[in-house]
Amino acid sequence: MTPFWLTRALDRGTVLFIALLAAIAVLVPALNLLLPPSSPFYLSTYFVALFGKYICYALLALALDLIWGYCGILSLGHGAFFALGGYAMGMYLMRQIGTRGVYADPIRPDFMVFLNWPELPVYWYGFQHFAYAAVMVVLVPGLLALVFGWFAFRSRVTGVYFSIITQALTFALMLGFFRNNFGFGGNNGLTDYKDILGFNVQAQGTRCALFAVSTLALMLGFLLCRAVVASKFGKVLIAIRDAEARTRFLGYRVESYKLVLFTLSACMAGVAGALYVPQVGIINPSEFSPANSIEAVIWVAVGGRGTLVGAVLGAVLVNYAKTYFTSGLLAPYWLFMLGALFIAVTLFLPRGVVGSFRHWLTRERAGKPVVEATLAQPALSHAPPRPAE
């Protein structure tokens, strides 16, 4: 028997979107592995890795849309959770190099040998095991979000003030990770990966497997978000977004709802970062840059805040445009184009692409019955009120 929460989450649109993602997860690797390069339907390994990165960005956008679109929490620091998940995976991948590094040290990564670190720091212990690293991918961003959110929401920090302190958080982490004595590779970060679960990271089959796993993670993340927003918990979140003071007056512990959702969103962002690192081959402190978090907000705004599907679509479209326009004559002007896009969406499509389409479709469906009812009973609007019985 299907669980009740899953039944509520699986509406027609959700089923179609999940089916589309499942088809992409199967078709893209198949077109890369099974067809010869001479085929017109062949997809290169570069394409697979590139769109695998976009899928990870889509999962990050989904996590941000969950808190911003449905609870009104605008975080400008979600790039920090994304980067922390990436560093956790990067530490595992660095421990897999072993004696194949430049200095052939079986325990310490190359940058530690170069910087004359006498031994492996304690916080690197356990990362030689994938299961431990997988737990840290979720635990570290989630714990940071839990502690940070507890203090912020308990102090009733909201609106632009919350956005500013989340931006300050990610900037502080970026400065810390840039330091060589922090133990995470400093400016160069973690790179030169060899294996993941015993498979060559650069191999064609591994690239396809990572793409499929990333798409599967996006599917699960989307289902989780749909289950949250379709539940009673989700209805309270929307009430907090629209009228926080009234929701608190009705007896709901608004801070607890915000804290749970913020922590869940941070864990999703950490998973996105962990899947991103083996596909791009590097993680460095630039991932903590506040500009990355602001870009994620633009993805959600372009696609449609509070739609989930729009967040995914916006992340893919904006990043594809970024890849396309930063490789030609318009490369120096890409940031201006990104800013102009955000302004244009704010002015002309305030609901985003998907949100505007849904609004237009709703108006088209509701327009005719409303007109008919008005023409059939023109006197009802002027009728005196009936006495109470």
N, C-alpha and C positions, 0 to 999 in steps of 0.2 A: 504494500500500500504506500502511495506517495505521501511523504510528510506534508503537513498542512502548510508550513512556511514555504516549501518548494512549490506547492500548487499555486499559492498566491503570487509567487515571483515569476512563474512561467506563463506570462501572457503571450499573445501571438507575436508581438514584436520581439520579445526576448528570445523566443524559440527560433525565429528567423535569423536573428543576429548570431545566436550561438551556432546555428547550422552553418552560417556563412564563415564564421571563424574556424569551425571544424573542417570545412572544405578547404580553406586556405592552409590549415596545418598539414593537410594531406597532399594537396596538389602542388604547393610550392616545392617541398623536398622531392616529390616524384618527378616534377619537370626538370629538376636539377640533376638527379641521380640516374634516371632511367632514359633520358633522351640524349642523343649525341649533340655536341656543340653546334653542328651544322643545321640542326632542326630549327625552324622558325619559332617553335614553342619552348625552346630551351631557355632556362633561367640560369644565369651565371652564379657562381659561388659568391661573387661580390654582391650581387643583387640579394641573395639569401641573407648574407650578413648584414647588409644595409637595412633591409626591411625587418630583420630580427631586432635591430636597434630601435627601429620605429615602434615595434610592438612593445618593447620595454618602456619606451616613452609613453605609450598609450596606457599602460598599466599605472604609471605614475600620474598621468592626467586623471585617470579613473579614481585614484585615491584622493586627489585634490578635489575633484568634483563632488565626492561623497560628503566632504565636510563643508565645502563652500556653497555648493548648489543646494544642499538639503538641510544645512544647519546654519548657514550664514557665517561660517568661520573662514575668513580669508587669511590663509597662511602664505607668507612670503619666505618660508624657510623649509619647504618640503624637499628642496634639493639636498638638505643636510641628511635627512633620513635615507634618501636615495643613495647618497655617497657613502653613508655608514654601512648600508647593506652591501655596496660594492666593495668596500675595503675588507669586510668580513670574508667575502668570496675571494678577493685578491690575496688575502693572507693564506687561505687554503691552497690556492694555486701556486704561491711562492714556496710553500713547504713541499710541494710535489716536485720541485726542480731538483733538489738534492745535489748530488755531485756533478750534474750536468751544467751547473752554473760556471761563470768565468773563473771563480776562485775554487771551485770544486769542494766547497764545504758542505758536508752532509746535513748540517743542522741550520746554520745561519744563512739567510739570504745574502746575495752579493753585496748589497748596499751596506749591510752591517759589517761585513768583513772589510770593506773599503773604508768605513768610518771607524774601524778598530773597536767595535763593540766586543767585549770579552766573551759574552755569552748571550743566548737568546733571552729576551725579556719574558717575564712571567706571563704577561697577557698574550703572548704568542703561543703558549702551551695549548695543546689540544687541537690546533688548527691543521695538523697533519691528517686528521680524520674528517671525512666529508660530513658525517652526521653532526659532529660538534659544530662545524662551520655553518651548517644549515640552521641549527638552532640559534647561533649568534646572529645570523642574517635577520632573523625576526626579533630576537630578544634585545639586541643593542638599540636599534631604532625605537622599538616599543617601550623599552625602559626609559630612554631619554624623553620620549613624548609623554610618558606617564608622569615623570617627575616634573618636567617643565609645565605640562598642562595642569597638574595639580596646583602648583603655585599660581599660575596665571588665572585659571578659572576660579580658584578659591578667592582671589583678589578681585574678581569680576572685571578683569581686563577684557575689553571687547573692541570691536570695530578697528579703526585705523591704528589704535595703540597696540592691539595684539599683532597686527601685521608688522608693525615696526620692530617689536621685540623678537618676533620669529626671524625677521631679517637680520637683526643683530646677533641672534644665536648662530645662524649659519655663517655669518662673517667671522665671528669669533672662532668657530671650528676651523674655518679655512686658514686663519692666521696660525692656529695651533698646529695643524697638519703640515704647514709649510716648513716648520722647524725640523731640522735634522735630528735633534735630540728627542723628538716625540716618538721615534721608533717606527715610522710608517713610510720611510723613503724620502721624506722631505719634498722638495720641489719636483723631483722626478717621479715620485709615487712608486707604485708596484707594477712591474711589467715583465716582459720576456717569459711569459708562461709557456709551459711545455705540455702538460697533461691535465685532464679532468676526468676523474674516475678511471684512470688508466688509458684513456683515449687521447690521441693527439689533438690539441685544441685547433690546430690549423687544418686538420684533415677535412675533406669535403663532406664526408659522412657525419663528422662531429658538428660541423656548421649546420647541417640540415637538422640534426637532432636537437641542437640548441634552439633553432627556430621553432621547431614543433613544440618543444617544452615551454618556450616563451608564450606561444599562442595558447597552449593549454592553460598556462597560469593566467593569461588574460581572460580566458573563458571562465575559469573558476572565480577570479576576482569580480567579473561582471555578475555572475550568479550570486555571489556573496553580497554585493552592493544592492542588487535587486531584492534579495531577501530582506535586507535591512530596511530599505526604504518602503517596501510593501507591507511591513509588519506594523504592529501598534507602536513599537519603538520608533519606527520611521515617521509615523504620524506626529509623535511628540517632537521629533527633531524639526519637522516642518513648522510646527507651532512655535518652537523656540526661534526659528529663523524669522518668522513673520511677526511675532509679538512675544518677545522674551519676558518682559515684565508681567504680562497677563498669564503666561504659562507658569511662571514662578508663583504668582498669586493663587493659582489653582492648586498648588501643593506639590508640583513636580520639582524634583531636585535637578535643576537645570545644569548645575556644574557637573554632576555625575554623568548625565547624558553626554555632555560635551567631552568630558574626559575619556569615556569609553570610545566614542567615535573618533576622537583625535588619535588615540593610541592605535586603534584598528587601522586607520588611514596611514599612520607612520609605518606599521608593519607591512602593509601592502607596498609602500614606497621602497622599503628595504628589500623586499623580494624582487621588485623591478630592477633595483641597482645590482643585485647579485646576478641576475640573468644578463644584465647589460655588460658586465666586465669581461667574461670570457669571449664575448662576441666582438668587442672592440679591442681587446688585448691590452688594456691599460686602465689604471685608476690613479688619479693624482688629485691634489688639493683644489684644482680648478673646478672640480665637480661641485665643490661647496659654494662656488661663486653665487652671490645673491641674484645675479643676472639670470642664472639657470632657473632659479625658482620663479622669477618674474616671467620668464618665457613659458613655464608650465601654466601659469595663470592665463597667459594669452592663448595657449592651446585650448583651454577649457572655455574661455570667453568666445573664441571663434567658433568652436563646435556647437556650443550651447550649454550654458550653466544649468545644472539641475536636470539633465537629460540622460546622463551616463553614456549613451551611444554618441552623443555630440562630443564628449570629452575624448573618446577614442578616435573619432573621425578628425577632430581638430588637431590632435597630436600628430597623426599621420600626414595630414595635408600640409600643415605648417612646416614640419620637418622635411617633407619632400620638396616643398618650395625652397626651403633654406639650402638643401643640397643642390638643387638645380640652379638657383640664382647666385650662389657663392662660388660657382665654378666658371663664370664667364665675365663679361665686361661689367656686369652689375655687382660684382663681388664687393667693392668698397662701399656700396650703398645699401647693403643688405639690412643693416640695423635700422636705417631710416625707413626702409620698406616695411620692416616688422612693426615699427612704431606707427607708421601710417595705417597699416592693417588693423592694429588694435583700436586706433582712433575711429577708423571707418566703421568697424563692427560696433563700437560703442554708440556711434551716432545713427547709423542706418539699420543695423541688425542687433539691437540690444539684447535679444534673446538668443543670438548666435544662429548658425546655419540650421541646425536641427530644430532648435526651439522656435525659430521663425516659421519654418516649414510646418511644424505641428500647429502653431497658432493659426496660420493661414488655412490649414486643412480643417481645423475645428470650426473656424468661422464659415467656411464654405458649407460644411455639413449642417451647421445650426442656422444658417441664414434663411433658408426657405421655410422651415416650420415656424420660425419666429414671425415672418411676414404673414404667413397664412393665418396664424392665430390672431395677429393684430387686425387683419382685415375682417375676420369672421366675427370678432367681438369688440367693435370700436368703442362701445359705451361703457365697458368694464372699468376703464381707467378713470371715468368721471363718476362712477357710482358711489353713493355715500357708504361709509363703513357700517357693517352690520353690528347690532348691539351684542355685547357678550352674553353668552347663555350660562 
